[in-house]
Amino acid sequence: MTDPVRRQRAQVARGVGLAKRVGYTCFLLTLVLFGIGLATGFPEIIATTIVLLLVAGSLTLLPAIILGYAVRTAEREDRARGL
């Protein structure tokens, strides 16, 4: 790929994929810890970890989702223009 814009867009798309995996993994771990917390009476460490994972997942997914839409829209516009 010789076009620097398309190369950078591909790089952003790879970063978006990684960020989405990290964010959704945080939410999955939150669900698992919530189940463990229900079974054990919610020790403080479990509750704190759940909150931290929710914050981390949200902060990771927000820009990843927005940038993912931007990359897909730019690719769609390039295809429509025949590039």
C-alpha positions in Angstrom: 0.0 0.0 0.0 1.6 3.2 -1.1 -1.0 5.8 -0.2 0.0 7.2 3.2 -3.6 8.1 4.1 -4.8 4.5 3.5 -1.8 3.2 5.4 -2.6 5.4 8.4 -6.2 4.4 8.2 -5.3 0.7 8.2 -3.1 1.4 11.2 -6.0 3.1 13.0 -8.3 0.2 12.1 -5.9 -2.2 13.8 -5.7 -0.1 16.9 -9.5 0.1 17.0 -9.8 -3.7 16.8 -7.4 -4.0 19.7 -9.1 -1.4 21.8 -12.5 -3.0 21.2 -11.2 -6.4 22.3 -9.7 -4.8 25.5 -12.9 -2.9 26.2 -15.2 -5.8 25.7 -12.9 -8.0 27.8 -13.2 -5.5 30.6 -17.0 -5.8 30.4 -16.8 -9.6 30.3 -14.5 -9.7 33.4 -17.0 -7.3 35.1 -19.8 -9.8 34.5 -17.7 -12.7 35.9 -16.7 -10.7 39.0 -20.3 -9.6 39.5 -21.3 -13.3 39.6 -18.5 -14.0 42.0 -19.5 -11.0 44.1 -23.1 -12.3 44.3 -21.8 -15.6 45.6 -19.4 -14.2 48.1 -21.3 -11.2 49.6 -19.5 -8.6 47.6 -16.2 -8.0 49.3 -14.8 -4.5 48.9 -12.0 -5.6 46.5 -14.6 -7.2 44.1 -16.8 -4.1 44.2 -13.8 -1.8 43.6 -12.5 -4.0 40.7 -15.9 -4.0 39.1 -16.1 -0.3 39.1 -12.5 0.1 37.8 -13.2 -2.4 35.0 -16.4 -0.6 34.0 -14.6 2.7 33.8 -11.7 1.2 31.9 -14.0 -0.6 29.5 -16.0 2.6 28.8 -13.0 4.8 28.4 -11.5 2.3 26.0 -14.6 1.6 23.9 -15.8 5.1 23.5 -13.0 6.3 21.2 -12.6 2.9 19.6 -16.3 2.9 18.5 -16.1 6.5 17.2 -12.8 5.9 15.3 -14.2 2.6 13.9 -17.2 4.4 12.4 -14.8 7.0 11.0 -12.6 4.5 9.3 -15.5 2.5 7.8 -17.1 5.8 6.5 -13.8 6.9 4.9 -13.4 3.5 3.3 -17.0 3.6 2.0 -16.5 7.0 0.5 -13.2 6.0 -1.2 -15.0 3.0 -2.7 -17.9 5.2 -3.9 -15.4 7.5 -5.6 -13.6 4.6 -7.2 -10.3 4.9 -5.3 
